[in-house]
Amino acid sequence: MDSRYLRRYANLTALIYLLSERKITLLDPASWDDTNDSHFLAVYRRKKRLKCVLALCFTQTEESYHHWRVFAPGSDGVCIRFKRSDLLKAVRDRSGFRQESVTYVKLGKARRTSLATEELPFVKRFAFAHESEFRVIYESETGREPKLLDIPISLSSIGKVTLSPWLQPPLFHNVKKMLQSIKGCSGLTIQRSTLISNAEWKALGDASS
């Protein structure tokens, strides 16, 4: 785990919105693929008598095949590497926000101990521990029930953007040019992941003795 960075896997549309609007978006967990996870958030909301609970998830670890395939599949996948301290300034002093690393718990341990309601937004089953997740949660006791919430950020909080390993190399330069044409993004570091096809790695195999 590298404590300097947080990575967010998304798609090209979400990246364009983030760069153009300079905002990150928290969403309703009800649509999450892991229904164990969304259930915990729903229980937290109900027991705390909250009008809404929204979330935004990051990983604290290096890129992996799992993260690309599950969270940013296909050629339009992207990985946005944020400078952790700079990004979290956007929510640190705002009312209603919580930010914590996720704790991974084995089912056997959960049977023996009572989970605290306050912990539920930041607890997952141990089988997901390799995700090394970090979450930003927004909760509200009053008002309407928004399905999303945009938070302004500085583009300087973005360290680099990595495009999908399934993006064909001939298309990479056009996509990079398009992203860097967005106002304020001309100097943004953009690369294409070589996770599944790396020339240097292959050369090491060729040079084996």
C-alpha angles and dihedrals in degrees: 000000000000109000092197095071145044120200125208120196114206141131133278094260092056090047093052090050092049093049095042098044097029091227139121118215128223114204140197109272091216090093096054117127093226102072091187087063097045089046091058090052091048091050090048091051093048097045093046090046092232126167092217144359118195128179144195120196132207136172124235095203138079121277116288138182089246094057093048096045097044104034105024108023123170133025094302094061119121138185117211114200111206128195097244101218093043094050096046091054085075092069105019096097099029120110118248098025130121126182125189145141114260118252117218117216131188116233092239092056091047089054091055097045134047115243114227116235090230089060098052098093089056103042127094136165116277092245088075095052093110088068091070090203130197121192139200112202129192119197133178133186096194143038130033126335108251119196091211141014127204120213120195115237137177117253086224088072089071112089097183145328123232119199125214121291085224093058107109111246094235089059096047097080093050092050091046091050091050093050093047089051089067110105111273094010102092092107096041113129108237125176139164119243115247093189095124098032118030120167095204092050091050091048090055088057091049090052094051116127 
